[in-house]
Amino acid sequence: MTESLPAHLVGFPFIHWLEVRFRDLDVLGHVNNSVYATYLESTRIEFYHHLTGLPLEKLNIILAELTIKYKAPAFYKDTLGVGIKVASFGSKSFAMEYAIVRPADDMVVATARSVLVMYDYTLNKTVHIPDEFKRRVEEVQGPVGKH
């Protein structure tokens, strides 16, 4: 995006840009509520890759909770910026916050919060968040609180 960052995305260390596709729409012509979860998922994956450089299958993270607050509709061909940041760390889980913003009018389309759990698929159990992951997050976005 060549224009200046929309005000509502300032403070997010990572922005994923996307364009609303025709297939994202519902019968009323705006983005269907379920599609926002996919937008958030795509943003999370890109953010993880930015943080770790690891391929998706090596991330060992499971989505445990997702809450989305819908603020305004988005429409076909809208460009949306999805801001993401780690909000807090626990010992085995961490919370993330998001804002989905339409830069054309700096409208907040939705906000969201998720909780993710570190998981070892070989052992089939939750594990502690690696210090290296915490360090990298704080390197990219600054200090993160605890939950």
C-alpha beads as a LAMMPS data file, in Angstrom:
LAMMPS data file: protein, C-alpha beads

147 atoms
146 bonds

1 atom types
1 bond types

-500.0 500.0 xlo xhi
-500.0 500.0 ylo yhi
-500.0 500.0 zlo zhi

Masses

1 110.0

Atoms # bond

1 1 1 0.000 0.000 0.000
2 1 1 1.582 3.271 -1.066
3 1 1 -0.661 5.683 0.802
4 1 1 -0.148 6.545 4.460
5 1 1 -1.283 4.005 7.019
6 1 1 -4.919 4.402 8.159
7 1 1 -5.120 5.822 11.679
8 1 1 -6.895 2.745 13.031
9 1 1 -3.998 0.512 11.963
10 1 1 -1.284 2.575 13.636
11 1 1 0.091 0.563 16.538
12 1 1 -0.172 -2.796 14.810
13 1 1 3.278 -4.188 14.004
14 1 1 2.032 -6.197 11.027
15 1 1 -0.627 -5.421 8.402
16 1 1 -1.942 -7.949 5.903
17 1 1 -3.634 -6.369 2.878
18 1 1 -6.406 -8.076 0.959
19 1 1 -9.108 -7.321 -1.566
20 1 1 -12.684 -8.481 -1.052
21 1 1 -13.526 -11.136 -3.630
22 1 1 -16.960 -11.793 -5.125
23 1 1 -17.026 -15.195 -3.424
24 1 1 -16.719 -13.450 -0.010
25 1 1 -20.154 -11.838 -0.347
26 1 1 -23.528 -12.919 0.996
27 1 1 -26.925 -12.416 -0.617
28 1 1 -27.020 -8.828 0.720
29 1 1 -23.857 -7.934 -1.195
30 1 1 -21.499 -7.490 1.754
31 1 1 -18.828 -9.740 3.196
32 1 1 -20.416 -12.696 4.955
33 1 1 -19.671 -12.901 8.670
34 1 1 -17.939 -16.281 8.371
35 1 1 -15.413 -14.931 5.866
36 1 1 -13.871 -12.641 8.478
37 1 1 -12.508 -15.706 10.312
38 1 1 -10.674 -16.610 7.098
39 1 1 -9.278 -13.075 6.780
40 1 1 -7.982 -13.328 10.356
41 1 1 -6.529 -16.783 9.747
42 1 1 -4.652 -15.598 6.639
43 1 1 -3.281 -12.664 8.613
44 1 1 -2.180 -14.905 11.506
45 1 1 -0.355 -17.248 9.145
46 1 1 1.442 -14.379 7.401
47 1 1 2.356 -12.827 10.772
48 1 1 3.726 -16.151 12.088
49 1 1 5.797 -16.565 8.955
50 1 1 7.094 -13.005 9.367
51 1 1 8.029 -13.752 12.986
52 1 1 9.528 -17.213 12.614
53 1 1 10.236 -17.921 8.958
54 1 1 8.896 -21.428 9.638
55 1 1 6.590 -23.291 7.273
56 1 1 3.008 -23.637 8.480
57 1 1 3.357 -27.293 9.484
58 1 1 6.188 -26.418 11.910
59 1 1 4.335 -23.730 13.889
60 1 1 2.706 -26.026 16.473
61 1 1 -0.025 -23.547 17.328
62 1 1 -3.733 -24.298 17.787
63 1 1 -6.547 -21.754 17.724
64 1 1 -8.487 -22.157 20.996
65 1 1 -10.797 -19.128 20.871
66 1 1 -11.912 -16.467 18.407
67 1 1 -14.200 -13.510 19.044
68 1 1 -15.150 -11.106 16.253
69 1 1 -16.982 -7.792 16.680
70 1 1 -18.579 -6.590 13.447
71 1 1 -18.578 -2.817 13.120
72 1 1 -19.395 -1.965 9.471
73 1 1 -19.959 -3.850 6.215
74 1 1 -17.276 -4.415 3.599
75 1 1 -18.109 -4.792 -0.087
76 1 1 -16.802 -6.300 -3.309
77 1 1 -13.423 -4.902 -4.374
78 1 1 -12.846 -3.102 -1.054
79 1 1 -9.207 -3.115 -0.022
80 1 1 -8.897 -4.085 3.630
81 1 1 -5.937 -3.912 5.975
82 1 1 -5.873 -6.431 8.797
83 1 1 -3.694 -5.319 11.693
84 1 1 -2.456 -7.964 14.122
85 1 1 -0.446 -8.037 17.337
86 1 1 0.228 -10.312 20.261
87 1 1 -1.666 -8.807 23.198
88 1 1 -0.457 -11.050 26.027
89 1 1 1.450 -14.215 26.881
90 1 1 0.566 -16.996 29.269
91 1 1 2.830 -19.974 29.880
92 1 1 1.307 -22.133 27.103
93 1 1 -1.058 -19.726 25.344
94 1 1 -1.107 -16.213 23.985
95 1 1 -3.790 -13.729 22.970
96 1 1 -3.828 -11.764 19.729
97 1 1 -5.765 -8.619 18.793
98 1 1 -6.847 -7.561 15.321
99 1 1 -8.437 -4.642 13.492
100 1 1 -9.869 -4.924 9.980
101 1 1 -9.885 -1.474 8.404
102 1 1 -10.996 -0.102 5.036
103 1 1 -8.365 2.558 4.239
104 1 1 -10.564 4.371 1.681
105 1 1 -12.520 5.911 4.578
106 1 1 -10.452 4.680 7.578
107 1 1 -13.517 2.682 8.658
108 1 1 -13.070 -0.076 11.219
109 1 1 -14.973 -2.968 9.676
110 1 1 -14.315 -5.445 12.492
111 1 1 -12.155 -6.072 15.542
112 1 1 -11.222 -9.450 16.920
113 1 1 -9.385 -11.303 19.629
114 1 1 -8.017 -14.845 19.566
115 1 1 -6.308 -17.186 21.987
116 1 1 -3.740 -19.616 20.636
117 1 1 -2.122 -22.547 22.370
118 1 1 1.342 -23.984 21.760
119 1 1 0.987 -27.683 20.983
120 1 1 3.381 -30.552 20.321
121 1 1 1.706 -32.790 17.747
122 1 1 4.246 -35.566 18.306
123 1 1 3.498 -35.716 22.038
124 1 1 -0.180 -34.738 21.596
125 1 1 -0.065 -32.197 24.395
126 1 1 0.248 -28.502 25.101
127 1 1 3.739 -27.133 25.660
128 1 1 5.278 -23.936 26.985
129 1 1 5.738 -21.049 24.587
130 1 1 9.384 -21.086 23.468
131 1 1 11.447 -18.168 24.761
132 1 1 12.713 -17.607 21.218
133 1 1 9.129 -17.006 19.999
134 1 1 8.475 -14.519 22.828
135 1 1 11.768 -12.775 22.122
136 1 1 10.974 -12.467 18.416
137 1 1 7.482 -11.087 19.097
138 1 1 8.914 -8.446 21.436
139 1 1 11.630 -7.639 18.905
140 1 1 8.966 -6.937 16.275
141 1 1 6.340 -5.162 18.379
142 1 1 7.817 -4.248 21.769
143 1 1 6.955 -5.518 25.258
144 1 1 3.948 -7.827 25.658
145 1 1 1.974 -8.227 28.892
146 1 1 0.957 -11.436 30.627
147 1 1 -2.473 -13.004 30.916

Bonds

1 1 1 2
2 1 2 3
3 1 3 4
4 1 4 5
5 1 5 6
6 1 6 7
7 1 7 8
8 1 8 9
9 1 9 10
10 1 10 11
11 1 11 12
12 1 12 13
13 1 13 14
14 1 14 15
15 1 15 16
16 1 16 17
17 1 17 18
18 1 18 19
19 1 19 20
20 1 20 21
21 1 21 22
22 1 22 23
23 1 23 24
24 1 24 25
25 1 25 26
26 1 26 27
27 1 27 28
28 1 28 29
29 1 29 30
30 1 30 31
31 1 31 32
32 1 32 33
33 1 33 34
34 1 34 35
35 1 35 36
36 1 36 37
37 1 37 38
38 1 38 39
39 1 39 40
40 1 40 41
41 1 41 42
42 1 42 43
43 1 43 44
44 1 44 45
45 1 45 46
46 1 46 47
47 1 47 48
48 1 48 49
49 1 49 50
50 1 50 51
51 1 51 52
52 1 52 53
53 1 53 54
54 1 54 55
55 1 55 56
56 1 56 57
57 1 57 58
58 1 58 59
59 1 59 60
60 1 60 61
61 1 61 62
62 1 62 63
63 1 63 64
64 1 64 65
65 1 65 66
66 1 66 67
67 1 67 68
68 1 68 69
69 1 69 70
70 1 70 71
71 1 71 72
72 1 72 73
73 1 73 74
74 1 74 75
75 1 75 76
76 1 76 77
77 1 77 78
78 1 78 79
79 1 79 80
80 1 80 81
81 1 81 82
82 1 82 83
83 1 83 84
84 1 84 85
85 1 85 86
86 1 86 87
87 1 87 88
88 1 88 89
89 1 89 90
90 1 90 91
91 1 91 92
92 1 92 93
93 1 93 94
94 1 94 95
95 1 95 96
96 1 96 97
97 1 97 98
98 1 98 99
99 1 99 100
100 1 100 101
101 1 101 102
102 1 102 103
103 1 103 104
104 1 104 105
105 1 105 106
106 1 106 107
107 1 107 108
108 1 108 109
109 1 109 110
110 1 110 111
111 1 111 112
112 1 112 113
113 1 113 114
114 1 114 115
115 1 115 116
116 1 116 117
117 1 117 118
118 1 118 119
119 1 119 120
120 1 120 121
121 1 121 122
122 1 122 123
123 1 123 124
124 1 124 125
125 1 125 126
126 1 126 127
127 1 127 128
128 1 128 129
129 1 129 130
130 1 130 131
131 1 131 132
132 1 132 133
133 1 133 134
134 1 134 135
135 1 135 136
136 1 136 137
137 1 137 138
138 1 138 139
139 1 139 140
140 1 140 141
141 1 141 142
142 1 142 143
143 1 143 144
144 1 144 145
145 1 145 146
146 1 146 147
